[in-house]
Amino acid sequence: MENNTHPLLDRREVVAALLHERKDLLVVTGLGSTVWDCAAVGDHPLTFPVWGAMGAASTTGLGLALAQPDRPVLVVTGDGELLMQLGALATIGIQRPRNLTICVLDNEIYLETGGQPTHTGSGVSLAAVAAACGIESAFIARTMADVHVLQGRLHTKQETIFAQIKIAATRAPLVMPPRDGSHLKDRFRAELLGELAYQ
């Protein structure tokens, strides 16, 4: 486990800061707590949770960023979810879409399945893995000041960004968004494409 002098961040405070004045931001969430964190800020038609597809958030975000290069794309996921498909970082590092930001809320445990430790609690740096895969702007965020700086970069579309955000391993109240996959897909597509969604 890493030694540092900063207190661990509150996940809801982090996500609320990231989604503040989101404008045209397209958001993909991992499963579990990151879904509820985004829903706690407010259900939004341009937030797409990957219900039940552990490991798919980063690749879903990559595909969306490549398909919509003029729109900023934010992936909000957890350390356990990303560890399920670390190879995705290599593909993202090769593609390097300028409009993609991946934020990993790292509490160092699998919160939803009983609090078993993840590899990040034993010293694995996801930011270092991302950097080794070619994502040049990869870092660990430990303070809300770091998060606010990151939020200011979400809409710049200048480079792929990877942020491993150290959060406390606490449960927040459940805030459930819609769970119907077809409904979520249809409303996301309609909000994103407008009339083109029906052609």
Stockholm file with secondary structure:
# STOCKHOLM 1.0

chainA/1-199         MENNTHPLLDRREVVAALLHERKDLLVVTGLGSTVWDCAAVGDHPLTFPVWGAMGAASTTGLGLALAQPDRPVLVVTGDGELLMQLGALATIGIQRPRNLTICVLDNEIYLETGGQPTHTGSGVSLAAVAAACGIESAFIARTMADVHVLQGRLHTKQETIFAQIKIAATRAPLVMPPRDGSHLKDRFRAELLGELAYQ
#=GR chainA/1-199 SS CCCCSSCCBCHHHHHHHHTTTCTTCEEEECSTHHHHHHHHHCCCTTEEECTTCTTCHHHHHHHHHHHCTTSCEEEEEEHHHHHTTTHHHHHHHHHCCTTEEEEEEECSEEGGGTCEECGGGGTCCHHHHHHHTTCSEEEEECSHHHHHHHHHHTTTCSSCEEEEEEBCCCCCCCCCCCCCHHHHHHHHHHHHHGGGGGC
#=GC SS_cons         CCCCSSCCBCHHHHHHHHTTTCTTCEEEECSTHHHHHHHHHCCCTTEEECTTCTTCHHHHHHHHHHHCTTSCEEEEEEHHHHHTTTHHHHHHHHHCCTTEEEEEEECSEEGGGTCEECGGGGTCCHHHHHHHTTCSEEEEECSHHHHHHHHHHTTTCSSCEEEEEEBCCCCCCCCCCCCCHHHHHHHHHHHHHGGGGGC
//
